Amino acid sequence: MVNTFLRWRQRRWNGEIATGRLPDHAAYDVFAQVDARQALIAALDRLPARQRAVVVLRYFADQTEEQTAAAMGCSVGTVKSHAAKALARLRDAPGLTELITGGVTS
């Protein structure tokens, strides 16, 4: 009776549980993300100021073209042309080819 009681009171093991299925996502690579972030910052630094502002407002701050134009004090067409030119320059940036082709996941 005592052994049954003590066995019941023992702490249960809460470790990992074996499954028959592997996860679908790749391992999290912190160093590759740091390298990709540094390459992106360096590429953004090489852009002219207005193009950099458009890229940051449109794609990082997630603003619409109208909101970006209002924040910059220009027309929507100017925002579109700056965004197109900036994205073309970022596609040709030397350190971003792996990031653009999907080599690094964030």
C-alpha positions as CSV (number, residue, x, y, z in Angstrom):
1,M,0.0,0.0,0.0
2,V,2.8,2.4,0.9
3,N,4.6,1.7,-2.4
4,T,1.5,2.3,-4.4
5,F,0.9,5.6,-2.6
6,L,4.5,6.8,-3.1
7,R,4.6,5.8,-6.7
8,W,1.4,7.8,-7.3
9,R,3.0,10.8,-5.6
10,Q,6.2,10.7,-7.7
11,R,6.7,13.6,-10.0
12,R,5.7,12.8,-13.6
13,W,8.2,13.3,-16.4
14,N,7.3,16.2,-18.6
15,G,10.0,15.9,-21.2
16,E,9.7,15.8,-25.0
17,I,7.1,13.6,-26.6
18,A,8.2,11.4,-29.5
19,T,6.1,11.9,-32.7
20,G,6.2,10.2,-36.1
21,R,6.3,13.5,-38.0
22,L,9.2,16.0,-38.4
23,P,8.5,19.7,-38.4
24,D,8.1,21.4,-41.8
25,H,10.3,24.4,-41.1
26,A,14.0,24.6,-41.2
27,A,16.2,25.3,-38.1
28,Y,16.3,28.8,-36.9
29,D,19.7,30.4,-38.0
30,V,20.4,33.5,-36.0
31,F,23.7,34.3,-37.6
32,A,22.2,34.2,-41.1
33,Q,19.5,36.6,-40.0
34,V,22.0,39.0,-38.6
35,D,24.0,38.9,-41.8
36,A,20.9,39.5,-43.9
37,R,19.9,42.4,-41.7
38,Q,23.3,44.0,-42.0
39,A,23.3,43.5,-45.8
40,L,19.8,45.1,-45.9
41,I,20.9,48.1,-43.8
42,A,24.0,48.6,-45.9
43,A,21.9,48.5,-49.1
44,L,19.5,51.0,-47.7
45,D,22.3,53.3,-46.8
46,R,23.5,53.3,-50.4
47,L,20.0,54.6,-51.6
48,P,19.4,58.4,-51.9
49,A,17.5,59.9,-49.0
50,R,14.1,60.2,-50.7
51,Q,14.2,56.7,-52.1
52,R,15.2,55.3,-48.7
53,A,12.3,57.3,-47.1
54,V,9.8,55.8,-49.5
55,V,11.1,52.2,-48.9
56,V,11.0,52.6,-45.2
57,L,7.6,54.2,-45.1
58,R,6.0,51.9,-47.6
59,Y,7.4,48.6,-46.7
60,F,8.7,48.8,-43.1
61,A,6.1,51.2,-41.7
62,D,3.4,49.5,-43.9
63,Q,1.9,52.8,-45.2
64,T,-0.1,53.2,-48.3
65,E,1.1,55.3,-51.2
66,E,-1.2,58.1,-50.3
67,Q,0.0,58.1,-46.7
68,T,3.6,58.1,-47.8
69,A,3.0,60.9,-50.2
70,A,1.4,63.0,-47.4
71,A,4.2,62.3,-45.0
72,M,6.8,63.2,-47.6
73,G,4.9,66.2,-49.0
74,C,4.9,65.0,-52.6
75,S,2.5,63.4,-55.1
76,V,1.6,59.7,-55.3
77,G,3.3,59.4,-58.7
78,T,6.5,60.6,-57.1
79,V,6.2,57.9,-54.4
80,K,5.6,55.3,-57.1
81,S,8.6,56.3,-59.2
82,H,10.9,56.5,-56.1
83,A,9.7,53.1,-54.9
84,A,10.3,51.5,-58.4
85,K,13.8,53.0,-58.6
86,A,14.7,52.1,-55.1
87,L,13.5,48.5,-55.5
88,A,15.5,48.2,-58.7
89,R,18.6,49.3,-57.0
90,L,18.0,47.0,-54.0
91,R,17.6,44.0,-56.4
92,D,21.0,44.8,-57.8
93,A,22.6,45.2,-54.3
94,P,25.5,42.8,-53.9
95,G,24.7,41.4,-50.4
96,L,20.9,40.9,-51.0
97,T,20.8,38.2,-53.6
98,E,20.6,35.4,-51.1
99,L,17.9,37.3,-49.2
100,I,15.8,38.0,-52.3
101,T,16.1,34.4,-53.6
102,G,14.8,33.1,-50.3
103,G,18.1,31.8,-48.8
104,V,17.4,33.3,-45.4
105,T,14.1,33.0,-43.5
106,S,13.1,35.6,-41.0
